[in-house]
Amino acid sequence: MGKKTQNMSAKINNRFKAVDYMRQVRAELSDLYQADKDRFHKELDQSMADFLTAGKKRSLQRKIAE
């Protein structure tokens, strides 16, 4: 193989490596996003439940006070 062919081959291999790396990073970011999204929805559900529970407690306290 000539020098020029080796250089072209090295450039092509480097591009494949770069594409593989970008795919790996994208997959990791996607996993992190999904985990963060799941955690956000879980916290939102919990805060809504806390809010509704607090509302029921206040309503019950008002009824008792009457």
PDB file with SEQRES, HELIX, SHEET and CRYST1 records, atoms N, CA, C and O in Angstrom:
SEQRES   1 A   66  MET GLY LYS LYS THR GLN ASN MET SER ALA LYS ILE ASN          
SEQRES   2 A   66  ASN ARG PHE LYS ALA VAL ASP TYR MET ARG GLN VAL ARG          
SEQRES   3 A   66  ALA GLU LEU SER ASP LEU TYR GLN ALA ASP LYS ASP ARG          
SEQRES   4 A   66  PHE HIS LYS GLU LEU ASP GLN SER MET ALA ASP PHE LEU          
SEQRES   5 A   66  THR ALA GLY LYS LYS ARG SER LEU GLN ARG LYS ILE ALA          
SEQRES   6 A   66  GLU                                                          
HELIX    1 AA1 LYS A    3  ALA A   65  1                                  63    
CRYST1    1.000    1.000    1.000  90.00  90.00  90.00 P 1           1          
ATOM      1  N   MET A   1       0.841  -1.183   0.000  1.00  0.00           N  
ATOM      2  CA  MET A   1       0.000   0.000   0.000  1.00  0.00           C  
ATOM      3  C   MET A   1       0.884   1.244   0.000  1.00  0.00           C  
ATOM      4  O   MET A   1       1.873   1.335   0.727  1.00  0.00           O  
ATOM      5  N   GLY A   2       0.496   2.178  -0.828  1.00  0.00           N  
ATOM      6  CA  GLY A   2       1.263   3.407  -0.896  1.00  0.00           C  
ATOM      7  C   GLY A   2       0.935   4.328   0.261  1.00  0.00           C  
ATOM      8  O   GLY A   2      -0.045   4.124   0.976  1.00  0.00           O  
ATOM      9  N   LYS A   3       1.759   5.335   0.435  1.00  0.00           N  
ATOM     10  CA  LYS A   3       1.595   6.304   1.533  1.00  0.00           C  
ATOM     11  C   LYS A   3       0.241   7.012   1.445  1.00  0.00           C  
ATOM     12  O   LYS A   3      -0.435   7.201   2.457  1.00  0.00           O  
ATOM     13  N   LYS A   4      -0.147   7.401   0.227  1.00  0.00           N  
ATOM     14  CA  LYS A   4      -1.405   8.109   0.032  1.00  0.00           C  
ATOM     15  C   LYS A   4      -2.584   7.212   0.416  1.00  0.00           C  
ATOM     16  O   LYS A   4      -3.528   7.672   1.059  1.00  0.00           O  
ATOM     17  N   THR A   5      -2.535   5.951   0.029  1.00  0.00           N  
ATOM     18  CA  THR A   5      -3.603   4.997   0.340  1.00  0.00           C  
ATOM     19  C   THR A   5      -3.691   4.772   1.844  1.00  0.00           C  
ATOM     20  O   THR A   5      -4.789   4.664   2.390  1.00  0.00           O  
ATOM     21  N   GLN A   6      -2.548   4.699   2.519  1.00  0.00           N  
ATOM     22  CA  GLN A   6      -2.533   4.524   3.968  1.00  0.00           C  
ATOM     23  C   GLN A   6      -3.168   5.728   4.667  1.00  0.00           C  
ATOM     24  O   GLN A   6      -3.932   5.569   5.619  1.00  0.00           O  
ATOM     25  N   ASN A   7      -2.846   6.932   4.184  1.00  0.00           N  
ATOM     26  CA  ASN A   7      -3.430   8.145   4.764  1.00  0.00           C  
ATOM     27  C   ASN A   7      -4.943   8.164   4.598  1.00  0.00           C  
ATOM     28  O   ASN A   7      -5.670   8.513   5.528  1.00  0.00           O  
ATOM     29  N   MET A   8      -5.422   7.786   3.399  1.00  0.00           N  
ATOM     30  CA  MET A   8      -6.863   7.754   3.154  1.00  0.00           C  
ATOM     31  C   MET A   8      -7.528   6.712   4.050  1.00  0.00           C  
ATOM     32  O   MET A   8      -8.596   6.953   4.613  1.00  0.00           O  
ATOM     33  N   SER A   9      -6.895   5.570   4.174  1.00  0.00           N  
ATOM     34  CA  SER A   9      -7.433   4.503   5.016  1.00  0.00           C  
ATOM     35  C   SER A   9      -7.498   4.952   6.480  1.00  0.00           C  
ATOM     36  O   SER A   9      -8.477   4.671   7.170  1.00  0.00           O  
ATOM     37  N   ALA A  10      -6.479   5.635   6.945  1.00  0.00           N  
ATOM     38  CA  ALA A  10      -6.447   6.129   8.328  1.00  0.00           C  
ATOM     39  C   ALA A  10      -7.546   7.162   8.541  1.00  0.00           C  
ATOM     40  O   ALA A  10      -8.201   7.159   9.583  1.00  0.00           O  
ATOM     41  N   LYS A  11      -7.756   8.048   7.567  1.00  0.00           N  
ATOM     42  CA  LYS A  11      -8.812   9.063   7.679  1.00  0.00           C  
ATOM     43  C   LYS A  11     -10.185   8.404   7.751  1.00  0.00           C  
ATOM     44  O   LYS A  11     -11.031   8.805   8.551  1.00  0.00           O  
ATOM     45  N   ILE A  12     -10.402   7.402   6.920  1.00  0.00           N  
ATOM     46  CA  ILE A  12     -11.691   6.700   6.915  1.00  0.00           C  
ATOM     47  C   ILE A  12     -11.907   5.991   8.251  1.00  0.00           C  
ATOM     48  O   ILE A  12     -12.998   6.054   8.817  1.00  0.00           O  
ATOM     49  N   ASN A  13     -10.884   5.325   8.752  1.00  0.00           N  
ATOM     50  CA  ASN A  13     -10.995   4.634  10.032  1.00  0.00           C  
ATOM     51  C   ASN A  13     -11.268   5.615  11.165  1.00  0.00           C  
ATOM     52  O   ASN A  13     -12.067   5.322  12.055  1.00  0.00           O  
ATOM     53  N   ASN A  14     -10.623   6.761  11.143  1.00  0.00           N  
ATOM     54  CA  ASN A  14     -10.851   7.780  12.174  1.00  0.00           C  
ATOM     55  C   ASN A  14     -12.285   8.295  12.126  1.00  0.00           C  
ATOM     56  O   ASN A  14     -12.895   8.556  13.163  1.00  0.00           O  
ATOM     57  N   ARG A  15     -12.814   8.437  10.923  1.00  0.00           N  
ATOM     58  CA  ARG A  15     -14.208   8.890  10.803  1.00  0.00           C  
ATOM     59  C   ARG A  15     -15.166   7.848  11.350  1.00  0.00           C  
ATOM     60  O   ARG A  15     -16.139   8.189  12.022  1.00  0.00           O  
ATOM     61  N   PHE A  16     -14.896   6.576  11.068  1.00  0.00           N  
ATOM     62  CA  PHE A  16     -15.741   5.511  11.623  1.00  0.00           C  
ATOM     63  C   PHE A  16     -15.676   5.508  13.147  1.00  0.00           C  
ATOM     64  O   PHE A  16     -16.691   5.337  13.822  1.00  0.00           O  
ATOM     65  N   LYS A  17     -14.480   5.698  13.676  1.00  0.00           N  
ATOM     66  CA  LYS A  17     -14.329   5.747  15.133  1.00  0.00           C  
ATOM     67  C   LYS A  17     -15.091   6.930  15.715  1.00  0.00           C  
ATOM     68  O   LYS A  17     -15.725   6.813  16.764  1.00  0.00           O  
ATOM     69  N   ALA A  18     -15.028   8.071  15.030  1.00  0.00           N  
ATOM     70  CA  ALA A  18     -15.732   9.269  15.497  1.00  0.00           C  
ATOM     71  C   ALA A  18     -17.247   9.041  15.470  1.00  0.00           C  
ATOM     72  O   ALA A  18     -17.953   9.441  16.396  1.00  0.00           O  
ATOM     73  N   VAL A  19     -17.738   8.406  14.421  1.00  0.00           N  
ATOM     74  CA  VAL A  19     -19.175   8.129  14.325  1.00  0.00           C  
ATOM     75  C   VAL A  19     -19.596   7.167  15.433  1.00  0.00           C  
ATOM     76  O   VAL A  19     -20.632   7.367  16.067  1.00  0.00           O  
ATOM     77  N   ASP A  20     -18.806   6.132  15.668  1.00  0.00           N  
ATOM     78  CA  ASP A  20     -19.117   5.189  16.752  1.00  0.00           C  
ATOM     79  C   ASP A  20     -19.139   5.895  18.099  1.00  0.00           C  
ATOM     80  O   ASP A  20     -20.015   5.642  18.926  1.00  0.00           O  
ATOM     81  N   TYR A  21     -18.170   6.784  18.317  1.00  0.00           N  
ATOM     82  CA  TYR A  21     -18.111   7.529  19.582  1.00  0.00           C  
ATOM     83  C   TYR A  21     -19.345   8.417  19.742  1.00  0.00           C  
ATOM     84  O   TYR A  21     -19.930   8.484  20.823  1.00  0.00           O  
ATOM     85  N   MET A  22     -19.738   9.098  18.661  1.00  0.00           N  
ATOM     86  CA  MET A  22     -20.912   9.968  18.728  1.00  0.00           C  
ATOM     87  C   MET A  22     -22.177   9.151  19.005  1.00  0.00           C  
ATOM     88  O   MET A  22     -23.051   9.602  19.745  1.00  0.00           O  
ATOM     89  N   ARG A  23     -22.282   7.977  18.430  1.00  0.00           N  
ATOM     90  CA  ARG A  23     -23.442   7.116  18.700  1.00  0.00           C  
ATOM     91  C   ARG A  23     -23.462   6.692  20.166  1.00  0.00           C  
ATOM     92  O   ARG A  23     -24.517   6.654  20.798  1.00  0.00           O  
ATOM     93  N   GLN A  24     -22.293   6.377  20.691  1.00  0.00           N  
ATOM     94  CA  GLN A  24     -22.194   5.969  22.095  1.00  0.00           C  
ATOM     95  C   GLN A  24     -22.606   7.128  23.001  1.00  0.00           C  
ATOM     96  O   GLN A  24     -23.374   6.932  23.943  1.00  0.00           O  
ATOM     97  N   VAL A  25     -22.108   8.323  22.728  1.00  0.00           N  
ATOM     98  CA  VAL A  25     -22.454   9.498  23.532  1.00  0.00           C  
ATOM     99  C   VAL A  25     -23.950   9.769  23.448  1.00  0.00           C  
ATOM    100  O   VAL A  25     -24.589  10.073  24.456  1.00  0.00           O  
ATOM    101  N   ARG A  26     -24.501   9.659  22.261  1.00  0.00           N  
ATOM    102  CA  ARG A  26     -25.941   9.897  22.070  1.00  0.00           C  
ATOM    103  C   ARG A  26     -26.766   8.894  22.877  1.00  0.00           C  
ATOM    104  O   ARG A  26     -27.762   9.262  23.500  1.00  0.00           O  
ATOM    105  N   ALA A  27     -26.349   7.627  22.864  1.00  0.00           N  
ATOM    106  CA  ALA A  27     -27.071   6.607  23.621  1.00  0.00           C  
ATOM    107  C   ALA A  27     -26.999   6.893  25.120  1.00  0.00           C  
ATOM    108  O   ALA A  27     -27.993   6.742  25.830  1.00  0.00           O  
ATOM    109  N   GLU A  28     -25.827   7.306  25.599  1.00  0.00           N  
ATOM    110  CA  GLU A  28     -25.676   7.621  27.023  1.00  0.00           C  
ATOM    111  C   GLU A  28     -26.527   8.829  27.405  1.00  0.00           C  
ATOM    112  O   GLU A  28     -27.165   8.827  28.457  1.00  0.00           O  
ATOM    113  N   LEU A  29     -26.541   9.847  26.569  1.00  0.00           N  
ATOM    114  CA  LEU A  29     -27.364  11.031  26.837  1.00  0.00           C  
ATOM    115  C   LEU A  29     -28.846  10.673  26.824  1.00  0.00           C  
ATOM    116  O   LEU A  29     -29.620  11.179  27.636  1.00  0.00           O  
ATOM    117  N   SER A  30     -29.231   9.811  25.912  1.00  0.00           N  
ATOM    118  CA  SER A  30     -30.622   9.373  25.838  1.00  0.00           C  
ATOM    119  C   SER A  30     -31.015   8.637  27.117  1.00  0.00           C  
ATOM    120  O   SER A  30     -32.104   8.850  27.649  1.00  0.00           O  
ATOM    121  N   ASP A  31     -30.132   7.778  27.606  1.00  0.00           N  
ATOM    122  CA  ASP A  31     -30.398   7.054  28.857  1.00  0.00           C  
ATOM    123  C   ASP A  31     -30.509   8.021  30.024  1.00  0.00           C  
ATOM    124  O   ASP A  31     -31.401   7.886  30.861  1.00  0.00           O  
ATOM    125  N   LEU A  32     -29.609   8.994  30.084  1.00  0.00           N  
ATOM    126  CA  LEU A  32     -29.653   9.980  31.168  1.00  0.00           C  
ATOM    127  C   LEU A  32     -30.929  10.806  31.102  1.00  0.00           C  
ATOM    128  O   LEU A  32     -31.551  11.077  32.129  1.00  0.00           O  
ATOM    129  N   TYR A  33     -31.318  11.204  29.902  1.00  0.00           N  
ATOM    130  CA  TYR A  33     -32.535  11.991  29.728  1.00  0.00           C  
ATOM    131  C   TYR A  33     -33.752  11.190  30.197  1.00  0.00           C  
ATOM    132  O   TYR A  33     -34.618  11.715  30.897  1.00  0.00           O  
ATOM    133  N   GLN A  34     -33.807   9.919  29.805  1.00  0.00           N  
ATOM    134  CA  GLN A  34     -34.942   9.082  30.183  1.00  0.00           C  
ATOM    135  C   GLN A  34     -35.003   8.902  31.692  1.00  0.00           C  
ATOM    136  O   GLN A  34     -36.082   8.967  32.282  1.00  0.00           O  
ATOM    137  N   ALA A  35     -33.852   8.677  32.322  1.00  0.00           N  
ATOM    138  CA  ALA A  35     -33.818   8.510  33.778  1.00  0.00           C  
ATOM    139  C   ALA A  35     -34.251   9.803  34.470  1.00  0.00           C  
ATOM    140  O   ALA A  35     -34.995   9.773  35.450  1.00  0.00           O  
ATOM    141  N   ASP A  36     -33.777  10.944  33.948  1.00  0.00           N  
ATOM    142  CA  ASP A  36     -34.137  12.234  34.537  1.00  0.00           C  
ATOM    143  C   ASP A  36     -35.625  12.508  34.342  1.00  0.00           C  
ATOM    144  O   ASP A  36     -36.289  13.025  35.240  1.00  0.00           O  
ATOM    145  N   LYS A  37     -36.141  12.162  33.173  1.00  0.00           N  
ATOM    146  CA  LYS A  37     -37.559  12.360  32.877  1.00  0.00           C  
ATOM    147  C   LYS A  37     -38.413  11.495  33.819  1.00  0.00           C  
ATOM    148  O   LYS A  37     -39.420  11.962  34.351  1.00  0.00           O  
ATOM    149  N   ASP A  38     -38.010  10.247  34.018  1.00  0.00           N  
ATOM    150  CA  ASP A  38     -38.738   9.362  34.925  1.00  0.00           C  
ATOM    151  C   ASP A  38     -38.716   9.909  36.350  1.00  0.00           C  
ATOM    152  O   ASP A  38     -39.734   9.896  37.043  1.00  0.00           O  
ATOM    153  N   ARG A  39     -37.555  10.389  36.781  1.00  0.00           N  
ATOM    154  CA  ARG A  39     -37.422  10.941  38.129  1.00  0.00           C  
ATOM    155  C   ARG A  39     -38.297  12.184  38.285  1.00  0.00           C  
ATOM    156  O   ARG A  39     -38.941  12.364  39.318  1.00  0.00           O  
ATOM    157  N   PHE A  40     -38.322  13.044  37.261  1.00  0.00           N  
ATOM    158  CA  PHE A  40     -39.141  14.251  37.299  1.00  0.00           C  
ATOM    159  C   PHE A  40     -40.621  13.895  37.448  1.00  0.00           C  
ATOM    160  O   PHE A  40     -41.324  14.484  38.268  1.00  0.00           O  
ATOM    161  N   HIS A  41     -41.091  12.928  36.652  1.00  0.00           N  
ATOM    162  CA  HIS A  41     -42.504  12.549  36.728  1.00  0.00           C  
ATOM    163  C   HIS A  41     -42.837  11.917  38.080  1.00  0.00           C  
ATOM    164  O   HIS A  41     -43.925  12.121  38.619  1.00  0.00           O  
ATOM    165  N   LYS A  42     -41.902  11.159  38.613  1.00  0.00           N  
ATOM    166  CA  LYS A  42     -42.127  10.548  39.926  1.00  0.00           C  
ATOM    167  C   LYS A  42     -42.243  11.639  40.998  1.00  0.00           C  
ATOM    168  O   LYS A  42     -43.134  11.589  41.846  1.00  0.00           O  
ATOM    169  N   GLU A  43     -41.337  12.624  40.953  1.00  0.00           N  
ATOM    170  CA  GLU A  43     -41.385  13.729  41.923  1.00  0.00           C  
ATOM    171  C   GLU A  43     -42.645  14.568  41.741  1.00  0.00           C  
ATOM    172  O   GLU A  43     -43.239  15.019  42.720  1.00  0.00           O  
ATOM    173  N   LEU A  44     -43.056  14.778  40.490  1.00  0.00           N  
ATOM    174  CA  LEU A  44     -44.273  15.537  40.223  1.00  0.00           C  
ATOM    175  C   LEU A  44     -45.498  14.801  40.773  1.00  0.00           C  
ATOM    176  O   LEU A  44     -46.367  15.408  41.399  1.00  0.00           O  
ATOM    177  N   ASP A  45     -45.556  13.501  40.532  1.00  0.00           N  
ATOM    178  CA  ASP A  45     -46.671  12.707  41.070  1.00  0.00           C  
ATOM    179  C   ASP A  45     -46.699  12.772  42.586  1.00  0.00           C  
ATOM    180  O   ASP A  45     -47.767  12.893  43.186  1.00  0.00           O  
ATOM    181  N   GLN A  46     -45.522  12.692  43.210  1.00  0.00           N  
ATOM    182  CA  GLN A  46     -45.452  12.733  44.673  1.00  0.00           C  
ATOM    183  C   GLN A  46     -45.889  14.099  45.196  1.00  0.00           C  
ATOM    184  O   GLN A  46     -46.616  14.177  46.186  1.00  0.00           O  
ATOM    185  N   SER A  47     -45.457  15.167  44.547  1.00  0.00           N  
ATOM    186  CA  SER A  47     -45.830  16.498  45.026  1.00  0.00           C  
ATOM    187  C   SER A  47     -47.327  16.740  44.827  1.00  0.00           C  
ATOM    188  O   SER A  47     -47.961  17.396  45.653  1.00  0.00           O  
ATOM    189  N   MET A  48     -47.894  16.218  43.741  1.00  0.00           N  
ATOM    190  CA  MET A  48     -49.342  16.343  43.537  1.00  0.00           C  
ATOM    191  C   MET A  48     -50.095  15.558  44.614  1.00  0.00           C  
ATOM    192  O   MET A  48     -51.100  16.034  45.141  1.00  0.00           O  
ATOM    193  N   ALA A  49     -49.615  14.367  44.939  1.00  0.00           N  
ATOM    194  CA  ALA A  49     -50.252  13.570  45.985  1.00  0.00           C  
ATOM    195  C   ALA A  49     -50.158  14.290  47.327  1.00  0.00           C  
ATOM    196  O   ALA A  49     -51.123  14.309  48.091  1.00  0.00           O  
ATOM    197  N   ASP A  50     -49.003  14.880  47.615  1.00  0.00           N  
ATOM    198  CA  ASP A  50     -48.830  15.638  48.859  1.00  0.00           C  
ATOM    199  C   ASP A  50     -49.782  16.827  48.899  1.00  0.00           C  
ATOM    200  O   ASP A  50     -50.379  17.120  49.935  1.00  0.00           O  
ATOM    201  N   PHE A  51     -49.920  17.512  47.761  1.00  0.00           N  
ATOM    202  CA  PHE A  51     -50.798  18.672  47.683  1.00  0.00           C  
ATOM    203  C   PHE A  51     -52.255  18.258  47.929  1.00  0.00           C  
ATOM    204  O   PHE A  51     -52.976  18.913  48.681  1.00  0.00           O  
ATOM    205  N   LEU A  52     -52.675  17.170  47.290  1.00  0.00           N  
ATOM    206  CA  LEU A  52     -54.053  16.697  47.463  1.00  0.00           C  
ATOM    207  C   LEU A  52     -54.294  16.219  48.889  1.00  0.00           C  
ATOM    208  O   LEU A  52     -55.360  16.456  49.458  1.00  0.00           O  
ATOM    209  N   THR A  53     -53.306  15.549  49.460  1.00  0.00           N  
ATOM    210  CA  THR A  53     -53.431  15.086  50.845  1.00  0.00           C  
ATOM    211  C   THR A  53     -53.543  16.268  51.789  1.00  0.00           C  
ATOM    212  O   THR A  53     -54.356  16.259  52.713  1.00  0.00           O  
ATOM    213  N   ALA A  54     -52.726  17.289  51.555  1.00  0.00           N  
ATOM    214  CA  ALA A  54     -52.777  18.481  52.398  1.00  0.00           C  
ATOM    215  C   ALA A  54     -54.133  19.164  52.254  1.00  0.00           C  
ATOM    216  O   ALA A  54     -54.687  19.651  53.240  1.00  0.00           O  
ATOM    217  N   GLY A  55     -54.670  19.204  51.044  1.00  0.00           N  
ATOM    218  CA  GLY A  55     -55.986  19.794  50.818  1.00  0.00           C  
ATOM    219  C   GLY A  55     -57.078  19.032  51.552  1.00  0.00           C  
ATOM    220  O   GLY A  55     -57.989  19.632  52.124  1.00  0.00           O  
ATOM    221  N   LYS A  56     -56.983  17.716  51.532  1.00  0.00           N  
ATOM    222  CA  LYS A  56     -57.981  16.895  52.237  1.00  0.00           C  
ATOM    223  C   LYS A  56     -57.883  17.123  53.744  1.00  0.00           C  
ATOM    224  O   LYS A  56     -58.899  17.190  54.436  1.00  0.00           O  
ATOM    225  N   LYS A  57     -56.659  17.240  54.243  1.00  0.00           N  
ATOM    226  CA  LYS A  57     -56.471  17.477  55.684  1.00  0.00           C  
ATOM    227  C   LYS A  57     -57.074  18.820  56.086  1.00  0.00           C  
ATOM    228  O   LYS A  57     -57.752  18.925  57.108  1.00  0.00           O  
ATOM    229  N   ARG A  58     -56.818  19.853  55.266  1.00  0.00           N  
ATOM    230  CA  ARG A  58     -57.386  21.181  55.569  1.00  0.00           C  
ATOM    231  C   ARG A  58     -58.902  21.140  55.532  1.00  0.00           C  
ATOM    232  O   ARG A  58     -59.566  21.731  56.384  1.00  0.00           O  
ATOM    233  N   SER A  59     -59.446  20.448  54.554  1.00  0.00           N  
ATOM    234  CA  SER A  59     -60.895  20.333  54.433  1.00  0.00           C  
ATOM    235  C   SER A  59     -61.479  19.612  55.647  1.00  0.00           C  
ATOM    236  O   SER A  59     -62.511  20.010  56.188  1.00  0.00           O  
ATOM    237  N   LEU A  60     -60.806  18.557  56.057  1.00  0.00           N  
ATOM    238  CA  LEU A  60     -61.261  17.803  57.227  1.00  0.00           C  
ATOM    239  C   LEU A  60     -61.166  18.662  58.486  1.00  0.00           C  
ATOM    240  O   LEU A  60     -62.062  18.628  59.329  1.00  0.00           O  
ATOM    241  N   GLN A  61     -60.085  19.433  58.618  1.00  0.00           N  
ATOM    242  CA  GLN A  61     -59.935  20.305  59.792  1.00  0.00           C  
ATOM    243  C   GLN A  61     -61.027  21.376  59.812  1.00  0.00           C  
ATOM    244  O   GLN A  61     -61.529  21.725  60.880  1.00  0.00           O  
ATOM    245  N   ARG A  62     -61.396  21.897  58.649  1.00  0.00           N  
ATOM    246  CA  ARG A  62     -62.468  22.891  58.592  1.00  0.00           C  
ATOM    247  C   ARG A  62     -63.801  22.281  59.027  1.00  0.00           C  
ATOM    248  O   ARG A  62     -64.581  22.909  59.742  1.00  0.00           O  
ATOM    249  N   LYS A  63     -64.046  21.045  58.582  1.00  0.00           N  
ATOM    250  CA  LYS A  63     -65.296  20.378  58.952  1.00  0.00           C  
ATOM    251  C   LYS A  63     -65.342  20.126  60.454  1.00  0.00           C  
ATOM    252  O   LYS A  63     -66.391  20.281  61.080  1.00  0.00           O  
ATOM    253  N   ILE A  64     -64.214  19.742  61.031  1.00  0.00           N  
ATOM    254  CA  ILE A  64     -64.148  19.489  62.472  1.00  0.00           C  
ATOM    255  C   ILE A  64     -64.348  20.793  63.232  1.00  0.00           C  
ATOM    256  O   ILE A  64     -65.015  20.811  64.267  1.00  0.00           O  
ATOM    257  N   ALA A  65     -63.778  21.879  62.732  1.00  0.00           N  
ATOM    258  CA  ALA A  65     -63.874  23.180  63.397  1.00  0.00           C  
ATOM    259  C   ALA A  65     -65.305  23.721  63.366  1.00  0.00           C  
ATOM    260  O   ALA A  65     -65.686  24.497  64.242  1.00  0.00           O  
ATOM    261  N   GLU A  66     -66.089  23.328  62.387  1.00  0.00           N  
ATOM    262  CA  GLU A  66     -67.460  23.851  62.266  1.00  0.00           C  
ATOM    263  C   GLU A  66     -68.394  23.293  63.286  1.00  0.00           C  
ATOM    264  O   GLU A  66     -69.574  23.644  63.301  1.00  0.00           O  
TER     265      GLU A  66                                                      
END                                                                             
